Amino acid sequence: MSFAASVLTLYPEMFPGALGLSLAGRALEAGTWSLEAIQIRDFATDRHRTVDDTPAGGGAGMVMRADVLAKAIDHASPPGDPRPRLLMSPRGRPLTQAHVRDLAAGPGVVILCGRFEGVDQRLIEARGLEEVSIGDFILSGGEPAALVLLDAVVRLLPGVMGNAVSGEEESFENGLLEHPHYTRPQEFEGRPIPEVLTSGNHKRIAEWRRAEAEKLTRERRPDLLATHPLVK
């Protein structure tokens, strides 16, 4: 069974976007995964197709209505649907590579893309939405975040990457940032490829790559080292 993604959005024309190109696009065309973009406004009940209202208690902006979103989610994910229901939100749990791998191993995802000031909390609780964040910054809506999440997941689906090993030494896969990469020409503007990489000694190459990964992680993401058992 292929990986099935359903995205609830006010802007279905944003999909598949970049997901229709390169590895993800070829996999989509091949049926390795499927993508359904659902217009939330189709579930509004008034002639203006209203999906939001003023926040209870006052304040700026608008809040997406629980009743409209519930109908959209129930349409996309009826009882018995095993797929996790995600809400792209800056207050959500940070997306990690481990989470991406868990999602890629599953049957798919249902993603709600928030807009305006956010989503009625009662809808989040009533439909069991898991809030997910792609970083400590604010976007205009959840659609770009959904595209990022799906890109990260789809590339890990079986057969999408030409070489499965490609995904095993990337940043975050082993708790460290990825080591530097080099290719031809042998020398570029006076900068040669490190000698060890052309030595043919695989043990030395592995040790060098590990040391460089630890060095980069220590310089750029020392927070990762705090949870890495093999790095002092």
Buried (B, 14 or more C-beta within 10 A) or exposed (E): EBBBBBBBBBBBEBBBBBBEEEBBBEBBEEEBBEBBBBBBBEBBEEEEBEBBBEBEEEEEEBBBBBEBBBBBBEEBBEEEBEBBBBBBBBEBEEBEBEBBBEBBEBEBBBBBBBBBBBBBEEBBEEBEBBBBBBEEEEBEBBBBBBBBBBBBBBBBBEEBBEEEEEBEBEBBEBBBBBBEEEEEEEEEEEEEBEEBBEEEEEEEBEEBBBEBBBBBBBEEBEEBBEEEEEBE
